[in-house]
Amino acid sequence: METSGQSLSPISQLSSRLTVAQEAVDRPLAAFSHDYRPGHDTGRHRHARAQLLYATAGVMRIATGSAGWIVPPGRALWMPAGEVHAVRADGRVAMRALFFRADAARVGPVTTAVLAIAPLLHELVLAACALPLEWDPAGRAGHLAALILEELAAAPVLPLGVPEGRDPRLRRITAALRAHPADARGLEAWAGDAGASVRTLTRLFRAETGMGFAAWRQQLRLAEAAALLAAGASPARAAARVGYASASAFGAAFRAAFGHTPGAVHG
């Protein structure tokens, strides 16, 4: 693991020691298992290999240079090699991750993305975690790895990433809404706090996040709601916490984004 030109924090040094073997072994993939306490933060770092960050328990909040990612159980973050990022545990997190050699990494998305993890892929990841680092490519482990790559290639991408802008005026708004997603103020109300006109803010949202303000806020709210549901909140409570006045509107938006109702996640 490498840092982005900065010295490693003690936590990042620990992460580096934990994953160095997985990033060096000459196998298409290598598994990594570790449990993290609530609030654990890895600090900014990057890996030489692509990785699949998956947790069987707990919610991961992962920040890259261009977006914030919310990854509840049943989802995983695919991250290409070299992507600078930091991982924070929202609650206790049971990490079960995979690192991929360059040739094997071609099955994954070109950019960072949240993937839906089907029950079969879940079991395959757990099985990989039980393998020795230098598993036999000609034996059962080789077939297991090949099936993991097939399943990854078919995994659906989910809208759990929320783009982050660079302009400091834009970041004042996005940081405030990440802290309080239920805030219902429009751009007119935010303009004074941000120190920019509505026209400028509208242009910045389009240019730096690829979407308008309303679409960006909805994506943030749905991602935060997914984390709340994974933590056990009821659909009604999750909807209210992220700013939906109508449970039916929340349900329709959630289903359109994720392909199932909020009730399918709860519990």
N, C-alpha and C positions, 0 to 999 in steps of 0.2 A: 504494500500500500504506500502511496505517496501523498504528500500534502500539496497544496496549491501554492508553493513557494513560501510557505510560512513554517515556523517551527511547530512540531507536534505538541498538543496539550497532553497532560498525563493520561486522559481518557483516550485520546487518539493513539497514543503510544500503546495502550492496552489493546485497542482494536487491531493495531498493526501486528502485534505479537500473536493475536488470536488467529488471524487469517493468512499469515505469510505462507504457511504450508499449502493452503488451498490455492494460492495464486502461483505456486511454483511447480506443483506436481504435473507430470506429463500424462494427463488424462483429459478426455473431452470435457468432463465436469468433475467438480469436487464439492462436497457438502460441508456445511458449517452449522453447528448448533450452539446456541448460547442463550441464556435467559437474562433479561435486563430488568432492573428495578424501575419503578415508576419515576419518570423525570430524567432518566439517563439520557445524556446527550453526547454523541460521539465527537462533536466538533467537526469542522470542515476538513474533508480529506477526499482522496480519490483512489481508485483501485486500477491496477494494470489490466485486470480482466473484467469482462462483462459479468454482471451478477443478477440473480433473481432474489430480491429481498422479500421473504415470506414469513409471516408470524402465525402460529397456530393459536395464539392467545394475545390479546392486547392490540392497541391501535398504534401504528407508526406514523409519525409526521416527518416527512423528509423534504428538506429544502435544497433545491439546486439553484444555479445562477439565474434560471429563467422562470421557475415556477415553485409553488408549494404543493406537496402531494400528501393526501390523506389516505392511508392504506389500512383498512379494517381487516379482521380475519376473513378468510375466504377470498382475499385479493392479494396480489403481490406486485411489487414494483420491479419492472425490468429496467436495468440501467446499463447503457453501453460502457465500455472501458474508457477510463479517463475522465468521467463526469464528476466534477467536484460537487460534493453533497455533505449534508449533515443529517443524522437520524436522531430523533427524539422519541422516547417511549412515553406514550400516553396511557398510563397504567402499566401493569406488569406485562412485559412482552416476551414471548417465547419464540425466539428467532430460529428459523430453519431455512438457511440460505444456500444457494448454489452459485459457484463460480465457474465460468465457461472459458475454455481455451478459444483462441481466435477463430479457428475453423468451426467449432461448435456454435459459437455466438452468432453465426449468420442466420440461425433460425429465428432469432428474436427481432423485435422492431429496430429500426434504424435509430430512433430517438427514445428517450426515457418515456415510459408509459406504464399505467396500471393495467394489469391483466386479471381477468376472472380465472380463478383456480377451480377446475372441476374436481369432483370427488376422486376420480382416478388419479389426476395429477397430484392432488394432496397426498394420497397414499404413496405415490411414487417418490415424492420429495422425502417423506418420512423413511421410506426404504433406503433411499440414497444416503440419508444421514447415518444409517447403520453400517454402511460399507467402510472398509479401510480406505485410506487415501489412495494407495496404489492397488486398486482393484484390478482383477483379471479381465482385460478387454475381450477375451475369447470365451469367457464364462457367463454365468447368469447376470453379473453386474454389467457386462457389455450390452446385453439385451435390455436391461433396465434403463441404462443411459440412453440407448437409441429410442426407447419408447418415451422417455422424458422429452427428448428433442422433438419428437413427432407431436406430442401433446402441446408443447410450448408454441410450436408453429401455428397451431389451430386455436390458441387461447384468444378469446375476445378482448379487445381493448376497451376500457371503461373511462368515463369522463371524471376522474377523481383528481386530476391535476388542475390547479388554478394558476394561470399565468401571472408572473410578477413583472411589473414595469421597472424601468431604470430611472426615469425622471423623478427627482425628489418630491415634486408636487403630487405626482401620481401615487408615489409610495406612501405619502401621508394618508391618503384616502384608503388605499388597500390595506395598510397596516391597521387602521382603525376598524375597518370592516372585518378583518380576520379576527380581531379581538372581540368584536360585537356584531356578528353577522345579521342580527335582527334589526339593526339600525335601518330605519325606513327612509332616511333623508335622500333626496334626489341630488343631482349634480349642482343645481342652483344653490342648495343649502351648503354643499361641500366647497363651493368655489371660494368663499371667504377664508375658510380654514386652510385651503390648499394654496392660496395666493395666486390663483389663476382664474381666467374667465371660463364660463361654461363651454364656450366654443373651443378654447384651448384644451380643456380636460376631455371633451368629446374626441378631439383629434388624437390626444395622447393615448386614450384607451384603445382606439382603433389601431394606432400605429404600433403600440408596444405590447398589447396583449392579444391582438388579433380579433377582438370582439368589442361590442359596445358595452357601456357601463351596466345596463340592465342585464344583459346576457352574462357578463362577468360576475355580477352579484348573485345571479341565480345559480351559476356553477359553483360558486363558493358555498352558498347555502345548502345545495344538495350534497356536496362533499362533506360538509360539517354534519348534516343530518345523518349521512351514512355512518359516520363515526359514532354519533349518539345512539343510533339504533344498535350498532354492534356492541356498545357498552351496556345495553339493556333498557334504554329509554323506550317508552311506548311511541308509536307513530304520532299520536296527538301531541305528546310532550316534545318530541323532536321537531315537529312542524312549528310549534310555538317558539321554541328556543332559537330557531334560525330565522324567524320572521314571517312565517306563513300564517295569515289570519284564518284561512280556510283549509280544513283538513282535506277536502276534496281537491283543491287546487294543488296542494302539496303532493297528494297521491298521484295525480295525473302527471305532474312534472317529474316525479321520481320514477314512475313507470316508463315515461318517455326516455329518460336518461339511462336507466339501468335494465329495462326489460322485465321488471317484476315490481310488485307493490311493496311499500314499506313494511307491511305486515309479514312478508316473506323473510325479512331480515331480522325483525324483532324476535328476541328469545332464541 
